[in-house]
């Protein structure tokens, strides 16, 4: 009984670790796609794209002076 349990546990650990550490696991996928995601976020932040949805009537972004003592 103990031998079967050890073998099943070993197979289970082997499969689970293979899924997480293998070439299609989440760690490898994030390592490959992480720099691309960071570049897209930096571009969106520098350009200001994707943060607001334009309204149907005259959407424009304008600068307003900060509220405070003048």
C-alpha angles and dihedrals in degrees: 000000000000093000092054091049092050092048093048092047090049092050091046092051091046092052095044094047090045090054093050100037100033127100092270097041124116094255094056092041092053092047090055098042100032096085091048091051091049091050091051092049092049091049092049091049094048094045096036093230126151100020100099133032111227117247119234094244121059103318111193135155114226133182118242125190114249119262112253146090114335 
